Amino acid sequence: MISPILVTGATGNVGREVVRALRERGIAVRTAGRPPGPGRAAVRPPDPACAGALADVEAVPLDLARRETFGPALDRAPRARGLFLLRPPAIANVRDTLLPLVDEAAARGVEHVVFLSVAGAGENRLVPHHAVERHLRAGRLAWTILRPGFFAQNLGDAYRRDIAEDRRLFVPAGRGRVAFVDVRDVAEIAALAFAAPERHRGQAYTLTGPEAVSFFDAAAILTETLGRAIRYEPATLVGYARHLRRRGLPLAQIAVQTVLHAGLRLGQAEGVDPTLERLLGRPGRTLRAYVRDHAALWA
C-alpha cells in the first residue's frame, strides 16, 4: 500500500485545494480534521469543480485540541509519510496544538512536513506562525515552509458576506496595494514539495500573485465582473476589530486577523515576489482571474 500525505484543514479553502493538487499528481492523500457531527460530511468540496477530486478521499479524525487523536491519525495504515500542516484561524495558541502535532509526526516516522505560514512570519513574532516555523527549524523533521501573502480567496471567504450583503469591501488597508495570491497556485507548490521533497527540503518560499492592486482596484474588478456596484470603504483598525466582533468572530481570531491587515496600509503586502512563477514555470493567477472563475460566490 502507498503511504499517503496527511492533509490538515481539508474542509477549508487551502486544504481542499492541496488535496486536489496532490491527487492530480497521483499522490496518495488522506485528510484529517475534527470528527464530523451528525449529518456533517468529513470532507466538504469547495465547489463543483473540486467535488469529483475529493469525493472518495479517506478522512480520519484529528482534533488539534486533543493530543490523543494525533497518533491514530498519523498511524492509520498505511502510515502517513508526509504532513501538510496549517493553522486554523480560530487557533492562536500553537504551543499546545500545532507544536505537539509536529513532535508527534516526528515520533511516528513522518518524513516531510509542508507548513502553510504567512508572508513575513520569519521575523514577525506577533503572528502564531512564527513559533511553528522556529519549532520546525529546531526539530529533526524535514520541512518546507510556504509563506503566501494575502489570498485572493479572502474575497470569497473572509470578505464574502460584506460583498454579498453590503456591496462593500471593508478592511483597514487605506490606499495600500496587495499582491493577492491564488490558493490554487499555493496548493500546486505544496504538491511540488511533496512530489520532489529533496528539491524543496529546508526551503521557505514567499509566494505572491503577479501584480499588486489596491482594494479600490479589487472593488472595480468585482463591480465589472458581477455587474453591480461594489465599493471599497477603508476601515480603521479599531473599526475593523469591532466589525469582526459583530460578525461573531472569537477575540483571538480578531486579534490575529487585525494584525495581519495592519501592515497593508504601509505597503507591506505590495511586493511582487518571483518565487511562485519560478517554481510553477508560469505566471500566477491574477485577482481578476479568481473573481471571474468564482463569480457565483457573491450571487
C-alpha positions in Angstrom: 0.0 0.0 0.0 1.2 3.5 -0.8 1.9 5.8 2.2 -0.3 8.9 1.9 0.2 12.6 2.7 -2.0 13.6 5.6 -3.7 17.0 4.9 -5.0 19.0 7.8 -7.7 21.6 7.3 -9.2 19.8 4.4 -12.6 21.4 4.9 -11.0 24.9 4.3 -10.0 26.7 1.1 -6.4 25.8 1.2 -6.6 22.2 2.4 -9.2 21.3 -0.2 -7.0 22.7 -3.0 -4.0 20.9 -1.7 -5.9 17.6 -1.8 -6.9 18.3 -5.4 -3.4 19.3 -6.4 -1.9 16.2 -4.8 -4.4 13.9 -6.5 -3.8 15.4 -9.8 -0.1 14.4 -9.4 -1.1 10.9 -8.5 0.0 11.3 -4.9 -2.0 9.3 -2.3 -3.9 11.6 0.1 -5.7 11.2 3.5 -7.5 14.1 5.1 -7.5 15.0 8.8 -10.0 17.1 10.7 -12.3 17.4 13.7 -14.7 14.4 13.8 -17.8 15.4 11.9 -21.0 16.0 13.8 -24.4 14.4 12.9 -25.3 15.0 9.3 -22.0 16.8 8.5 -19.6 15.3 6.0 -15.9 14.9 6.9 -14.7 16.4 3.7 -16.9 19.1 2.0 -15.8 20.1 -1.5 -15.4 23.8 -2.1 -17.3 24.0 -5.4 -18.4 21.6 -8.2 -15.0 21.8 -9.9 -13.4 20.1 -6.9 -16.3 17.7 -6.0 -15.0 14.8 -8.2 -11.5 15.1 -6.9 -12.5 14.9 -3.2 -15.5 12.6 -3.3 -13.7 9.4 -2.3 -10.8 10.8 -0.1 -10.3 8.9 3.1 -10.8 11.1 6.2 -9.5 10.4 9.7 -10.4 12.3 12.9 -7.8 14.7 14.2 -8.6 17.4 16.8 -5.8 19.9 17.5 -7.2 20.4 21.0 -7.0 16.7 21.8 -3.5 15.2 21.6 -4.8 11.7 21.9 -6.1 12.0 18.3 -2.7 12.7 16.8 -1.1 9.3 16.9 -4.1 7.4 15.4 -4.4 9.9 12.6 -0.8 9.6 11.7 -0.5 5.8 12.2 -3.6 4.8 10.2 -2.5 2.1 7.9 -0.7 2.7 5.7 1.2 5.2 7.9 1.4 8.8 6.6 4.7 9.7 5.0 4.1 13.4 4.8 2.0 16.1 6.6 0.5 19.2 5.2 0.1 21.5 8.2 -1.9 24.7 8.5 -3.1 26.8 11.4 -6.9 27.1 11.6 -7.8 30.7 12.0 -9.5 30.1 15.4 -6.3 28.7 16.9 -3.9 31.3 18.3 -2.2 29.0 20.9 0.1 26.9 18.7 2.2 25.8 21.7 -0.4 23.4 22.9 -1.8 22.4 19.4 0.4 22.6 16.3 3.8 22.2 18.0 2.8 18.9 19.8 1.4 17.6 16.4 4.8 18.3 14.8 6.6 16.4 17.6 4.1 13.5 17.2 4.7 13.4 13.5 8.5 13.2 14.1 8.0 10.4 16.6 5.7 8.5 14.2 8.1 8.5 11.3 6.7 11.2 9.1 9.3 12.1 6.5 8.4 15.6 5.4 6.2 18.5 6.7 4.9 21.3 4.4 3.7 24.1 6.7 1.4 26.9 5.5 2.8 30.0 7.1 2.3 33.7 6.2 4.5 36.3 4.5 6.8 37.8 7.0 6.3 35.2 9.7 10.1 34.5 9.8 10.6 37.9 11.6 7.2 38.8 12.9 6.8 37.3 16.4 3.3 38.7 16.7 1.8 36.0 14.4 1.4 32.5 15.7 3.1 31.1 12.6 6.4 32.4 13.8 6.6 29.9 16.7 5.7 27.0 14.4 8.5 28.0 11.9 11.0 28.2 14.8 9.9 24.8 16.1 10.3 23.2 12.7 13.8 24.6 12.3 14.8 23.4 15.7 13.4 19.8 15.1 14.5 16.8 13.2 11.7 16.6 10.7 12.4 17.6 7.1 10.3 20.7 6.3 9.2 23.2 3.6 7.6 26.4 4.6 5.2 28.3 2.4 4.7 32.0 3.1 1.9 33.3 1.0 0.7 36.8 1.0 -2.9 37.8 1.1 -5.1 35.2 -0.6 -7.4 36.2 -3.5 -9.8 33.7 -1.8 -10.3 36.2 1.0 -12.8 37.9 -1.2 -14.9 34.8 -1.3 -14.4 33.9 2.3 -13.4 36.5 4.9 -14.9 39.4 2.9 -17.7 37.5 1.2 -20.5 38.5 3.5 -19.6 42.2 3.3 -19.5 42.0 -0.5 -22.7 39.9 -0.9 -24.8 41.7 1.7 -23.4 45.2 1.9 -21.9 45.5 -1.5 -18.6 46.8 0.0 -15.1 45.8 0.9 -14.4 46.9 4.5 -10.8 46.4 5.6 -8.2 48.7 7.2 -5.9 48.8 4.2 -6.0 52.6 3.3 -4.6 53.0 -0.1 -2.2 50.1 0.3 -1.7 47.7 -2.6 -1.7 43.9 -2.3 -0.1 41.2 -4.5 -3.1 38.8 -4.0 -2.1 35.2 -4.4 -4.5 32.5 -5.5 -4.8 29.5 -3.2 -4.8 27.2 -6.3 -1.3 28.3 -7.1 -0.1 27.8 -3.5 -1.6 24.3 -3.4 0.3 23.4 -6.6 3.6 24.4 -4.9 2.7 22.3 -1.9 2.2 19.3 -4.2 5.5 20.0 -5.8 7.2 19.9 -2.5 5.7 16.5 -1.7 6.4 15.2 -5.2 10.1 16.1 -5.0 11.0 16.7 -1.3 14.7 16.5 -2.0 14.5 19.8 -4.0 12.4 21.7 -1.5 13.6 20.4 1.9 14.7 23.2 4.2 13.3 25.9 1.9 11.0 28.8 2.9 9.1 30.3 0.0 7.5 33.7 -0.1 4.5 33.4 -2.5 2.7 36.3 -4.1 0.5 37.0 -7.1 1.8 38.5 -10.3 0.6 42.1 -9.7 -0.2 44.4 -6.8 -3.6 46.0 -6.7 -5.4 48.3 -4.3 -8.7 47.5 -2.7 -10.2 50.3 -4.9 -9.0 48.2 -7.8 -10.4 45.0 -6.3 -13.8 46.7 -5.9 -13.7 47.8 -9.5 -12.9 44.2 -10.6 -15.8 42.9 -8.6 -18.1 45.6 -10.0 -17.1 44.8 -13.6 -17.4 41.1 -13.2 -20.5 40.9 -11.1 -22.4 43.6 -12.9 -23.4 45.5 -9.8 -21.6 48.3 -7.9 -19.2 47.2 -5.1 -17.4 49.9 -3.2 -14.3 49.9 -1.1 -14.8 51.5 2.3 -11.4 51.9 4.2 -11.8 50.9 7.8 -9.8 52.0 10.9 -8.1 49.2 12.9 -10.5 49.7 15.8 -13.5 49.9 13.5 -12.4 46.7 11.7 -11.9 44.8 15.0 -15.4 46.0 16.1 -16.8 44.9 12.7 -15.3 41.4 13.2 -16.7 41.2 16.7 -20.2 42.0 15.4 -19.7 39.2 12.9 -19.2 36.8 15.8 -15.5 36.0 15.4 -13.7 34.9 18.6 -11.3 37.5 20.2 -8.1 35.6 19.4 -9.1 35.3 15.7 -10.0 39.0 15.6 -6.6 39.9 17.0 -4.7 37.8 14.5 -6.7 39.0 11.6 -6.4 42.6 12.6 -2.6 42.3 13.0 -2.3 40.7 9.6 -4.3 43.5 8.0 -2.5 46.3 9.8 0.5 46.4 7.5 -1.4 46.7 4.3 -1.7 50.5 4.5 2.1 50.7 4.9 2.7 48.7 1.7 3.9 45.5 3.5 2.0 43.3 1.1 2.6 45.1 -2.2 5.8 43.5 -3.2 5.7 41.0 -6.1 8.0 38.1 -5.4 9.2 36.0 -8.4 9.4 32.7 -6.5 5.9 31.4 -7.3 6.4 31.9 -11.1 9.8 30.3 -10.9 8.5 27.2 -9.1 5.4 26.8 -11.3 7.1 27.7 -14.6 4.3 30.1 -15.4 2.8 33.4 -14.0 0.5 33.1 -11.1 -3.2 33.7 -11.4 -4.4 37.3 -11.2 -7.1 38.6 -8.9 -9.3 39.2 -11.9 -9.0 35.5 -12.9 -10.0 34.4 -9.4 -13.1 36.7 -9.4 -14.1 35.6 -12.9 -13.7 31.9 -12.0 -15.8 32.2 -8.8 -18.4 34.9 -9.6 -21.2 32.6 -8.3 -19.8 33.1 -4.7 -21.2 36.6 -4.5 -24.6 36.0 -6.1 
